[in-house]
Amino acid sequence: MTARIPLLAAAISAVALSVPAAASAQAPAPTGGAAFGDEATGLVVEPGAMLGDPLVIRGNLPSLRGAAVRVERRADGDDEWTPVGRDVVGADGRLQVTWKTDAPGRHELRVVPDTGTAQASAAASGAEDTASATTTVHRRTRATWYGPGFWGRRTACGIRLTKRTIGVAHKTLPCGTRISVRFEGRQIELPVIDRGPFAKGMTLDLTQAAARAIGMLHTTDVGWARLSTPDARR
C-alpha cells in the first residue's frame, strides 16, 4: 500500500457513480452462451486474457460441418472486423482457433464462412450460422491498493470511501470510467472513483474491497483495460 496525498475535493454526484452489486470478481468462465458441451452450440472463450498471450477460441457449429471458417474480432467502438484465425469445422461440428492477442480492450468475436472477401463476410455476419462471444484483453501494469486511514472521507470523485467501496483511482481517466482488472485468473470491473496512485511507476490504486475481491494483497503486476467513459466528462 502506498502513501497517498490528501483526497481532492470535488462536486461530483455519488449517485451518478454508485457501484452496482454486479461489480464483483469473476473467475474465468466461457462466454457466448451456456457452458460448452455436447448440446451447446456457438463459441466459447475465456472472459479475459493478457495482451500478447494466446487465447483459445472453441466452437460447436454443427450446421457448418466441413466448412472453412474464419474467426474475427471487433473492438468496442470499432466498425471493422479483423481476422484472428482460420479453421475447417470438423465432422463433429467442432472448431478451434488460437489468437495471439494483439489488441487491448473488450472484443466481440464471431465466426463466418471463410469466403475470402470482405463483402461476403459482411453478408454472412447476419446469417443464422454466425456465432459470437466476447472477451477482454488486458495490458500489464503495476497496481497497489488503499483504504485504511481514509474511511469516511470523500474521494476526488465525490464518493464516500468505506471498507466496502468497490472502485479504483487513476491519475487522468474521467470519474465514472469503467475498467477491467485481471489478476491471477480473476477479473473485476471497476469505476474510477478517485485520483492516484502517486507512487512512481504505479498506474492503478484499487480500493481495499476491490483488491480483496481478486486476491491482490500487495503491490503487484496486474492486467487492465479501459471499457467505457461516461458521457458527461468531469
C-alpha positions, 0 to 999 in steps of 0.5 A, a space after each residue: 500500500 502506498 502513501 497517498 496525498 490528501 483526497 481532492 475535493 470535488 462536486 461530483 454526484 455519488 449517485 451518478 457513480 454508485 457501484 452496482 452489486 454486479 461489480 464483483 470478481 469473476 473467475 474465468 468462465 466461457 462466454 457466448 452462451 451456456 457452458 460448452 458441451 455436447 448440446 451447446 452450440 456457438 463459441 466459447 472463450 475465456 472472459 479475459 486474457 493478457 495482451 500478447 498471450 494466446 487465447 483459445 477460441 472453441 466452437 460447436 457449429 454443427 450446421 457448418 460441418 466441413 466448412 472453412 471458417 474464419 474467426 474475427 474480432 471487433 473492438 468496442 467502438 470499432 466498425 471493422 472486423 479483423 481476422 484472428 484465425 482460420 479453421 475447417 469445422 470438423 465432422 463433429 461440428 467442432 472448431 478451434 482457433 488460437 489468437 495471439 492477442 494483439 489488441 487491448 480492450 473488450 472484443 466481440 468475436 464471431 465466426 463466418 464462412 471463410 469466403 475470402 472477401 470482405 463483402 461476403 463476410 459482411 453478408 454472412 455476419 447476419 446469417 443464422 450460422 454466425 456465432 459470437 462471444 466476447 472477451 477482454 484483453 488486458 495490458 500489464 501494469 503495476 497496481 497497489 491498493 488503499 483504504 485504511 486511514 481514509 474511511 469516511 472521507 470523500 474521494 476526488 470523485 465525490 464518493 464516500 470511501 468505506 471498507 466496502 467501496 468497490 472502485 479504483 483511482 487513476 491519475 487522468 481517466 474521467 470519474 465514472 470510467 469503467 475498467 477491467 482488472 485481471 489478476 491471477 485468473 480473476 477479473 473485476 470491473 471497476 469505476 474510477 472513483 478517485 485520483 492516484 496512485 502517486 507512487 512512481 511507476 504505479 498506474 492503478 490504486 484499487 480500493 481495499 474491497 476491490 483488491 480483496 475481491 481478486 486476491 491482490 494483497 500487495 503491490 503487484 503486476 496486474 492486467 487492465 483495460 479501459 471499457 467505457 467513459 461516461 458521457 458527461 466528462 468531469 
